[in-house]
Amino acid sequence: MNPSESAVLRDLGGVTSDDTIAESKNSFQAQEMLWANDKVQGLILHRKLKPVGFISKVDILRINAGLP
C-alpha cells in the first residue's frame, strides 16, 4: 500500500495525496477535491512537492462565493 494514500495516516495527523493540491489548480478544482472526500478539511498547497500554504473548506467557499 502507498502511505501517501492511507486514511489511517490522515487519522494519525499525517498528510495523504488526497490532502494536497498543486498551485496550478484553480479554486473550483480545489472545491471538487474537498467535497470528493468528507474526511479532508483542507488542502495543503504545494509547489514542486514543497508545501507552501493551506486552504480550508471555508476558504474555498468564500473564494468561490466572492466573499472577503
ZINOR-V443102 format. One record per backbone hydrogen bond with DSSP energy under -1.0 kcal/mol. NH is the residue of the N-H (numbers start at 1). CO is the residue of the C=O. If there is no record, write none. Layout:
# ZINOR-V443102
nh | co
NH | CO
NH | CO
This chain:
# ZINOR-V443102
nh | co
5 | 2
6 | 3
10 | 6
11 | 7
12 | 8
13 | 10
14 | 9
17 | 4
19 | 16
20 | 17
21 | 44
23 | 46
25 | 22
30 | 26
31 | 27
32 | 28
33 | 29
34 | 30
35 | 31
36 | 32
40 | 37
43 | 55
44 | 19
45 | 53
46 | 21
47 | 50
50 | 47
52 | 45
53 | 45
55 | 43
57 | 41
60 | 56
61 | 57
62 | 58
63 | 59
64 | 60
65 | 61
67 | 62
